């Protein structure tokens, strides 16, 4: 909160600004400010207010459009309808299958529409339009995924919405990468970047590398190279050296390049008086 | 453009504002202004800029969501694909039919997905989920509509987009009303309201009445009651008296109520000194 800066007062009925000769009253926050803290003129304030209103209207319009285009997921309908395949007109099912094919109960099929899958994923498009096995049988097997993740994945294709925790975001990012659903991949990556910290940075770095998540990779790498002194003691680091030493090399290369840049910056700064 | 108001100058290195004692420089438009034209303080300007940035980011996110949820219309696919019913997985066709059933060439069927129709319109939902004739035959006849309007209607259900002129907006509003597609109805109504003028006001009023377009009705009515002196000479007015005199009564009632309100307002104003 800005304090009152009035030191003297003078009556000035023409202006709506405060009558003190050195302070004015902000149209927006109604606080007094001195000339040093002056922001905009009235005209620009009014323009900015109009712009804000316009942007808010545009947001409302877009939200209505999203609500209209958002599909009822056959999974929602599941709850309210009698039979999964009947009134939803689904024409394909997806089944989560683990590679071992031994452990666990058989997965519940997730019903869907070919038209929706084809519309959201170039991989499903190629699969279903080219009379492959999946198109003929009406069954798509998705390996190495839990039923919950598959269900969320299909739901996202209909609604552009998902309820994420870190595990689910990783699972969905993997599926999004595999089926080329860019919008979902960006959504998961954004979530994971927001959850990045020193504790999960090495794991996240490796994960981002494996699944081609560029923004997450850069953020994790930057976190790691800022804490190099602590790195080599970490369990995840030792494991990474074992499992994928090339990724460790990339960390050192990034660190080196950062040091060189910082040194160059310092040099050029010290050249100036 | 605001002119320079400088009258004297004083060096004031602490402030970023112009050093003249009576003028400041607007952070936004970089013009000089006097205390009378002061808008916001710097803090509020910065907050407003941040808000604008945030709103713009939200708009970008929503646009990406719309692009993701927007369906490929089977009509778009028509152009790029070999057969309409094949790779699009459409399971229903809509046919424009005129009631007389005699004039004109038979309409080209418009292919669609039951799942999309059901998702966008409660009327299609009831029709297709309840094993009615349309569901069994996979053919929905739409009466009193041109092929072009039907095509645009179906396209809108997939994309939330339509290319409007006044005729098309009227045709689509009628279809939207009939099939309870609220989003499309609002879209057409907004367009038609933007095109309202004295020349089309009586027609628009009657149209809005017939199709329950409340906002359009009010705007047209307000236009008409503002021009009552010219109303009775209009051809459309004379026709409306013939065809639907109750609508004409409503015009007079609205006019009367406006007069009463204006008089009451004048009275209460004249009471004050």
HADDOCK unambig.tbl for C-alpha pairs under 7 A between the chains (distance, minus, plus):
assign (segid A and resid 15 and name CA) (segid B and resid 36 and name CA) 4.70 0.50 0.50
assign (segid A and resid 16 and name CA) (segid B and resid 36 and name CA) 6.48 0.50 0.50
assign (segid A and resid 17 and name CA) (segid B and resid 35 and name CA) 6.72 0.50 0.50
assign (segid A and resid 17 and name CA) (segid B and resid 36 and name CA) 6.17 0.50 0.50
assign (segid A and resid 26 and name CA) (segid B and resid 39 and name CA) 6.10 0.50 0.50
assign (segid A and resid 26 and name CA) (segid B and resid 40 and name CA) 4.49 0.50 0.50
assign (segid A and resid 26 and name CA) (segid B and resid 41 and name CA) 5.35 0.50 0.50
assign (segid A and resid 27 and name CA) (segid B and resid 39 and name CA) 5.55 0.50 0.50
assign (segid A and resid 27 and name CA) (segid B and resid 40 and name CA) 5.38 0.50 0.50
assign (segid A and resid 28 and name CA) (segid B and resid 40 and name CA) 5.91 0.50 0.50
assign (segid A and resid 28 and name CA) (segid B and resid 44 and name CA) 6.68 0.50 0.50
assign (segid A and resid 29 and name CA) (segid B and resid 44 and name CA) 6.95 0.50 0.50
assign (segid A and resid 33 and name CA) (segid B and resid 41 and name CA) 6.38 0.50 0.50
assign (segid A and resid 35 and name CA) (segid B and resid 17 and name CA) 6.78 0.50 0.50
assign (segid A and resid 36 and name CA) (segid B and resid 15 and name CA) 4.74 0.50 0.50
assign (segid A and resid 36 and name CA) (segid B and resid 16 and name CA) 6.49 0.50 0.50
assign (segid A and resid 36 and name CA) (segid B and resid 17 and name CA) 6.21 0.50 0.50
assign (segid A and resid 37 and name CA) (segid B and resid 41 and name CA) 5.70 0.50 0.50
assign (segid A and resid 37 and name CA) (segid B and resid 42 and name CA) 5.21 0.50 0.50
assign (segid A and resid 38 and name CA) (segid B and resid 40 and name CA) 6.78 0.50 0.50
assign (segid A and resid 38 and name CA) (segid B and resid 41 and name CA) 4.65 0.50 0.50
assign (segid A and resid 38 and name CA) (segid B and resid 42 and name CA) 5.16 0.50 0.50
assign (segid A and resid 39 and name CA) (segid B and resid 26 and name CA) 6.09 0.50 0.50
assign (segid A and resid 39 and name CA) (segid B and resid 27 and name CA) 5.54 0.50 0.50
assign (segid A and resid 39 and name CA) (segid B and resid 40 and name CA) 5.26 0.50 0.50
assign (segid A and resid 39 and name CA) (segid B and resid 41 and name CA) 4.40 0.50 0.50
assign (segid A and resid 39 and name CA) (segid B and resid 42 and name CA) 3.76 0.50 0.50
assign (segid A and resid 39 and name CA) (segid B and resid 45 and name CA) 5.65 0.50 0.50
assign (segid A and resid 40 and name CA) (segid B and resid 26 and name CA) 4.48 0.50 0.50
assign (segid A and resid 40 and name CA) (segid B and resid 27 and name CA) 5.37 0.50 0.50
assign (segid A and resid 40 and name CA) (segid B and resid 28 and name CA) 5.89 0.50 0.50
assign (segid A and resid 40 and name CA) (segid B and resid 38 and name CA) 6.75 0.50 0.50
assign (segid A and resid 40 and name CA) (segid B and resid 39 and name CA) 5.25 0.50 0.50
assign (segid A and resid 40 and name CA) (segid B and resid 40 and name CA) 5.34 0.50 0.50
assign (segid A and resid 40 and name CA) (segid B and resid 41 and name CA) 6.89 0.50 0.50
assign (segid A and resid 40 and name CA) (segid B and resid 45 and name CA) 6.65 0.50 0.50
assign (segid A and resid 41 and name CA) (segid B and resid 26 and name CA) 5.36 0.50 0.50
assign (segid A and resid 41 and name CA) (segid B and resid 33 and name CA) 6.40 0.50 0.50
assign (segid A and resid 41 and name CA) (segid B and resid 37 and name CA) 5.69 0.50 0.50
assign (segid A and resid 41 and name CA) (segid B and resid 38 and name CA) 4.62 0.50 0.50
assign (segid A and resid 41 and name CA) (segid B and resid 39 and name CA) 4.39 0.50 0.50
assign (segid A and resid 41 and name CA) (segid B and resid 40 and name CA) 6.88 0.50 0.50
assign (segid A and resid 42 and name CA) (segid B and resid 37 and name CA) 5.22 0.50 0.50
assign (segid A and resid 42 and name CA) (segid B and resid 38 and name CA) 5.15 0.50 0.50
assign (segid A and resid 42 and name CA) (segid B and resid 39 and name CA) 3.78 0.50 0.50
assign (segid A and resid 44 and name CA) (segid B and resid 28 and name CA) 6.67 0.50 0.50
assign (segid A and resid 44 and name CA) (segid B and resid 29 and name CA) 6.95 0.50 0.50
assign (segid A and resid 45 and name CA) (segid B and resid 39 and name CA) 5.65 0.50 0.50
assign (segid A and resid 45 and name CA) (segid B and resid 40 and name CA) 6.66 0.50 0.50
assign (segid A and resid 52 and name CA) (segid B and resid 52 and name CA) 6.45 0.50 0.50
assign (segid A and resid 55 and name CA) (segid B and resid 55 and name CA) 6.55 0.50 0.50
assign (segid A and resid 59 and name CA) (segid B and resid 59 and name CA) 5.96 0.50 0.50
assign (segid A and resid 62 and name CA) (segid B and resid 62 and name CA) 6.24 0.50 0.50
assign (segid A and resid 65 and name CA) (segid B and resid 66 and name CA) 6.97 0.50 0.50
assign (segid A and resid 65 and name CA) (segid B and resid 160 and name CA) 6.79 0.50 0.50
assign (segid A and resid 66 and name CA) (segid B and resid 65 and name CA) 6.97 0.50 0.50
assign (segid A and resid 66 and name CA) (segid B and resid 66 and name CA) 5.61 0.50 0.50
assign (segid A and resid 68 and name CA) (segid B and resid 183 and name CA) 6.73 0.50 0.50
assign (segid A and resid 69 and name CA) (segid B and resid 69 and name CA) 5.81 0.50 0.50
assign (segid A and resid 69 and name CA) (segid B and resid 70 and name CA) 6.17 0.50 0.50
assign (segid A and resid 69 and name CA) (segid B and resid 160 and name CA) 6.93 0.50 0.50
assign (segid A and resid 70 and name CA) (segid B and resid 69 and name CA) 6.15 0.50 0.50
assign (segid A and resid 71 and name CA) (segid B and resid 119 and name CA) 6.38 0.50 0.50
assign (segid A and resid 72 and name CA) (segid B and resid 119 and name CA) 6.23 0.50 0.50
assign (segid A and resid 87 and name CA) (segid B and resid 129 and name CA) 5.29 0.50 0.50
assign (segid A and resid 88 and name CA) (segid B and resid 115 and name CA) 6.32 0.50 0.50
assign (segid A and resid 89 and name CA) (segid B and resid 114 and name CA) 6.78 0.50 0.50
assign (segid A and resid 89 and name CA) (segid B and resid 115 and name CA) 5.97 0.50 0.50
assign (segid A and resid 114 and name CA) (segid B and resid 89 and name CA) 6.79 0.50 0.50
assign (segid A and resid 115 and name CA) (segid B and resid 88 and name CA) 6.33 0.50 0.50
assign (segid A and resid 115 and name CA) (segid B and resid 89 and name CA) 5.99 0.50 0.50
assign (segid A and resid 119 and name CA) (segid B and resid 71 and name CA) 6.36 0.50 0.50
assign (segid A and resid 119 and name CA) (segid B and resid 72 and name CA) 6.21 0.50 0.50
assign (segid A and resid 129 and name CA) (segid B and resid 87 and name CA) 5.32 0.50 0.50
assign (segid A and resid 160 and name CA) (segid B and resid 65 and name CA) 6.77 0.50 0.50
assign (segid A and resid 160 and name CA) (segid B and resid 69 and name CA) 6.91 0.50 0.50
assign (segid A and resid 183 and name CA) (segid B and resid 68 and name CA) 6.75 0.50 0.50
